[in-house]
């Protein structure tokens, strides 16, 4: 791959806000060599979340998005969260927490019934993916947060995702669980001031959406690594129910996408106002 990520600079008045979009990439590397047809493999994407947020730079927000698919490598995992079932016997001693479900750093399945590979992977492949995709994304994210935080000593990180409308055996809520329209994660109050979490839930509720907090997703490795209010970084993970804007089987966009896009843009004044008030009150 020539490019593995894209940084979109703000065209409007810059705000100390960064939108991270780690799972919407749809450029599939030649060395992936998956056994699945593309129409199945693509179901692992957080499809078109980048399109929902594409106007954020017009309002002063930096966008950072991965261009590679998360089925190839998931930057929202720890580097050592590997699945022994993908490698020769004895290569990996124990699975990482997400790898136990088949969805670790290198995914074994799209969903439990769809294994991604019909071959054994090598650690050299993993190292290559880490070097070419994982490290650049995390390096760029850390640098942007540090730069944004310098002028005022605080920054807001919003990590955007989408989720299936119904859970399966590899998800925390289990097979057949119906999801809210949004799940807002703040690492159970550790990555962000809970008043902002509640304000986002209230905003979405006032626009007719059902919003849950930390259930079933409280935040992944990105939020756990970078969301640190004590260090001036307030981080939220926002999961969008895919049924709001795409057909989950064909991945075609639905008419409701434009309303959703406008409602998400409406969060930006809330974020900006909250940051300003946080600085004035000392909650940085």
C-alpha positions as semicolon CSV with decimal commas, in nm:
position;residue;x (nm);y (nm);z (nm)
1;X;0,000;0,000;0,000
2;X;0,130;0,344;-0,090
3;X;-0,076;0,516;0,179
4;X;-0,206;0,361;0,498
5;X;-0,368;0,662;0,662
6;X;-0,505;1,004;0,581
7;X;-0,489;1,318;0,790
8;X;-0,741;1,585;0,697
9;X;-0,649;1,925;0,836
10;X;-0,922;2,166;0,949
11;X;-1,032;2,429;0,701
12;X;-1,244;2,614;0,958
13;X;-1,118;2,781;1,276
14;X;-0,906;2,505;1,438
15;X;-1,042;2,339;1,751
16;X;-0,849;2,116;1,994
17;X;-1,054;1,817;1,874
18;X;-0,936;1,509;1,687
19;X;-1,166;1,257;1,522
20;X;-1,008;0,912;1,491
21;X;-1,163;0,670;1,239
22;X;-0,962;0,347;1,266
23;X;-1,195;0,088;1,111
24;X;-1,350;0,238;0,796
25;X;-1,057;0,161;0,565
26;X;-1,145;-0,015;0,241
27;X;-0,814;-0,041;0,054
28;X;-0,723;-0,410;0,069
29;X;-0,349;-0,492;0,047
30;X;-0,235;-0,750;-0,207
31;X;-0,060;-0,956;0,062
32;X;-0,383;-1,004;0,261
33;X;-0,467;-1,332;0,084
34;X;-0,799;-1,388;0,256
35;X;-1,006;-1,695;0,175
36;X;-1,332;-1,498;0,183
37;X;-1,508;-1,322;-0,103
38;X;-1,489;-0,946;-0,078
39;X;-1,862;-0,903;-0,010
40;X;-1,823;-1,107;0,311
41;X;-1,482;-0,972;0,411
42;X;-1,607;-0,614;0,390
43;X;-1,864;-0,681;0,663
44;X;-1,579;-0,642;0,911
45;X;-1,548;-0,275;0,814
46;X;-1,704;0,012;1,003
47;X;-1,848;0,091;0,666
48;X;-1,853;0,454;0,552
49;X;-1,810;0,609;0,896
50;X;-1,559;0,839;0,725
51;X;-1,833;0,963;0,492
52;X;-2,060;1,041;0,785
53;X;-1,790;1,266;0,931
54;X;-1,629;1,403;0,617
55;X;-1,746;1,761;0,684
56;X;-1,590;1,781;1,032
57;X;-1,276;1,963;0,907
58;X;-1,501;2,244;0,782
59;X;-1,583;2,305;1,148
60;X;-1,224;2,303;1,272
61;X;-1,170;1,934;1,351
62;X;-0,873;1,720;1,247
63;X;-0,965;1,384;1,094
64;X;-0,731;1,086;1,116
65;X;-0,849;0,777;0,933
66;X;-0,696;0,440;0,853
67;X;-0,717;0,347;0,484
68;X;-0,640;-0,022;0,536
69;X;-0,920;-0,256;0,655
70;X;-0,938;-0,365;1,017
71;X;-0,973;-0,727;0,902
72;X;-0,608;-0,692;0,787
73;X;-0,488;-0,529;1,109
74;X;-0,679;-0,364;1,393
75;X;-0,511;-0,057;1,541
76;X;-0,770;-0,062;1,822
77;X;-0,597;-0,364;1,976
78;X;-0,276;-0,414;2,171
79;X;0,020;-0,532;1,965
80;X;0,046;-0,861;2,152
81;X;-0,325;-0,952;2,124
82;X;-0,259;-1,244;1,891
83;X;-0,456;-1,558;1,816
84;X;-0,267;-1,891;1,841
85;X;-0,512;-2,049;1,596
86;X;-0,370;-1,834;1,313
87;X;-0,014;-1,962;1,354
88;X;0,185;-2,285;1,363
89;X;0,147;-2,484;1,682
90;X;0,356;-2,342;1,966
91;X;0,416;-2,004;1,799
92;X;0,181;-1,811;2,030
93;X;0,142;-1,943;2,385
94;X;-0,187;-1,781;2,489
95;X;-0,452;-1,577;2,304
96;X;-0,500;-1,210;2,389
97;X;-0,836;-1,095;2,529
98;X;-0,993;-1,013;2,192
99;X;-0,817;-1,298;2,013
100;X;-1,009;-1,541;2,232
101;X;-1,311;-1,423;2,031
102;X;-1,125;-1,433;1,699
103;X;-1,108;-1,053;1,668
104;X;-0,762;-0,961;1,793
105;X;-0,484;-0,759;1,631
106;X;-0,511;-0,990;1,331
107;X;-0,869;-1,108;1,301
108;X;-0,939;-1,478;1,256
109;X;-1,306;-1,430;1,167
110;X;-1,538;-1,165;1,027
111;X;-1,813;-1,317;1,238
112;X;-1,786;-1,662;1,395
113;X;-1,922;-1,839;1,086
114;X;-1,677;-1,670;0,847
115;X;-1,307;-1,757;0,902
116;X;-1,083;-1,512;0,716
117;X;-0,793;-1,745;0,629
118;X;-0,746;-2,094;0,492
119;X;-0,374;-2,084;0,564
120;X;-0,125;-2,044;0,850
121;X;0,018;-1,697;0,908
122;X;0,377;-1,619;1,004
123;X;0,510;-1,379;1,266
124;X;0,698;-1,203;0,985
125;X;0,363;-1,117;0,828
126;X;0,242;-0,976;1,158
127;X;0,557;-0,768;1,203
128;X;0,522;-0,632;0,851
129;X;0,162;-0,528;0,916
130;X;0,255;-0,368;1,246
131;X;0,541;-0,175;1,086
132;X;0,343;-0,061;0,782
133;X;0,002;0,008;0,942
134;X;-0,014;-0,009;1,322
135;X;0,291;0,200;1,408
136;X;0,216;0,482;1,159
137;X;-0,141;0,520;1,287
138;X;-0,045;0,529;1,653
139;X;0,250;0,760;1,586
140;X;0,031;1,004;1,393
141;X;-0,241;0,995;1,658
142;X;0,001;1,059;1,944
143;X;0,169;1,346;1,760
144;X;-0,159;1,514;1,673
145;X;-0,286;1,491;2,029
146;X;0,039;1,639;2,159
147;X;0,026;1,924;1,907
148;X;-0,339;2,004;1,976
149;X;-0,282;2,001;2,349
150;X;0,006;2,250;2,349
151;X;-0,184;2,581;2,315
152;X;-0,442;2,527;2,590
153;X;-0,325;2,212;2,766
154;X;-0,629;2,001;2,675
155;X;-0,768;1,815;2,377
156;X;-1,077;1,609;2,295
157;X;-1,034;1,274;2,120
158;X;-1,343;1,116;1,964
159;X;-1,284;0,762;1,838
160;X;-1,560;0,681;1,587
161;X;-1,690;0,334;1,507
162;X;-1,996;0,155;1,378
163;X;-2,151;-0,163;1,514
164;X;-2,379;-0,436;1,391
165;X;-2,742;-0,381;1,487
166;X;-2,750;-0,726;1,651
167;X;-2,475;-0,892;1,855
168;X;-2,317;-1,228;1,777
169;X;-2,110;-1,489;1,958
170;X;-1,794;-1,280;1,925
171;X;-1,940;-0,964;2,081
172;X;-1,966;-0,876;2,452
173;X;-2,347;-0,873;2,452
174;X;-2,380;-1,214;2,286
175;X;-2,579;-1,373;2,008
176;X;-2,903;-1,197;1,911
177;X;-2,866;-0,892;2,138
178;X;-3,025;-0,585;1,985
179;X;-2,821;-0,266;2,014
180;X;-2,908;0,095;2,084
181;X;-2,868;0,350;1,805
182;X;-2,547;0,472;1,969
183;X;-2,310;0,341;2,234
184;X;-2,093;0,604;2,401
185;X;-1,785;0,466;2,575
186;X;-1,568;0,656;2,821
187;X;-1,378;0,357;2,964
188;X;-1,627;0,358;3,250
189;X;-1,548;0,716;3,349
190;X;-1,170;0,684;3,321
191;X;-1,106;0,837;2,977
192;X;-1,339;1,138;2,987
193;X;-1,526;1,365;3,225
194;X;-1,862;1,185;3,266
195;X;-2,047;1,515;3,225
196;X;-1,946;1,520;2,859
197;X;-2,051;1,156;2,815
198;X;-2,393;1,241;2,959
199;X;-2,421;1,555;2,744
200;X;-2,360;1,354;2,426
201;X;-2,622;1,097;2,530
202;X;-2,871;1,375;2,604
203;X;-2,806;1,543;2,270
204;X;-2,866;1,219;2,080
205;X;-3,175;1,139;2,286
206;X;-3,321;1,480;2,205
207;X;-3,287;1,396;1,836
208;X;-3,482;1,076;1,869
209;X;-3,199;0,826;1,905
210;X;-3,154;0,566;2,176
211;X;-2,811;0,606;2,335
212;X;-2,642;0,365;2,574
213;X;-2,330;0,436;2,780
214;X;-2,047;0,179;2,808
215;X;-2,281;-0,108;2,717
216;X;-2,173;-0,322;2,542
217;X;-1,867;-0,117;2,440
218;X;-1,675;0,093;2,693
219;X;-1,375;0,165;2,472
220;X;-1,091;-0,025;2,308
221;X;-0,713;0,002;2,312
222;X;-0,708;0,348;2,154
223;X;-0,926;0,498;2,423
224;X;-0,744;0,311;2,698
225;X;-0,406;0,425;2,571
226;X;-0,477;0,790;2,489
227;X;-0,782;0,897;2,691
228;X;-0,632;1,048;3,004
229;X;-0,808;1,348;3,162
230;X;-0,521;1,387;3,410
231;X;-0,294;1,451;3,111
232;X;-0,537;1,683;2,938
233;X;-0,686;1,432;2,691
234;X;-1,057;1,355;2,725
235;X;-1,150;1,059;2,506
236;X;-1,482;0,916;2,397
237;X;-1,559;0,616;2,177
238;X;-1,882;0,652;1,982
239;X;-2,038;0,347;1,816
240;X;-2,305;0,408;1,550
241;X;-2,564;0,139;1,476
242;X;-2,513;0,047;1,111
243;X;-2,882;-0,007;1,051
244;X;-2,924;0,371;1,075
245;X;-2,745;0,434;0,748
246;X;-2,653;0,116;0,555
247;X;-2,797;-0,214;0,447
248;X;-2,584;-0,444;0,661
249;X;-2,575;-0,726;0,405
250;X;-2,508;-0,533;0,084
251;X;-2,334;-0,234;0,253
252;X;-2,535;0,005;0,037
253;X;-2,613;0,346;0,182
254;X;-2,965;0,423;0,300
255;X;-3,166;0,743;0,266
256;X;-3,130;0,807;0,640
257;X;-2,761;0,876;0,601
258;X;-2,802;1,250;0,534
259;X;-3,008;1,309;0,848
260;X;-2,758;1,112;1,052
261;X;-2,472;1,308;0,900
262;X;-2,638;1,637;0,997
263;X;-2,711;1,516;1,349
264;X;-2,348;1,412;1,398
265;X;-2,235;1,755;1,280
266;X;-2,460;1,900;1,549
267;X;-2,232;1,747;1,812
268;X;-1,946;1,980;1,719
269;X;-2,083;2,292;1,892
270;X;-2,147;2,077;2,200
271;X;-1,786;1,954;2,196
272;X;-1,648;2,305;2,142
273;X;-1,860;2,458;2,418
274;X;-1,769;2,180;2,661
275;X;-1,397;2,231;2,601
276;X;-1,429;2,606;2,658
277;X;-1,621;2,553;2,982
278;X;-1,376;2,285;3,095
279;X;-1,085;2,525;3,053
280;X;-1,261;2,801;3,243
281;X;-1,351;2,565;3,529
282;X;-1,009;2,404;3,539
283;X;-1,128;2,062;3,420
284;X;-0,852;2,013;3,170
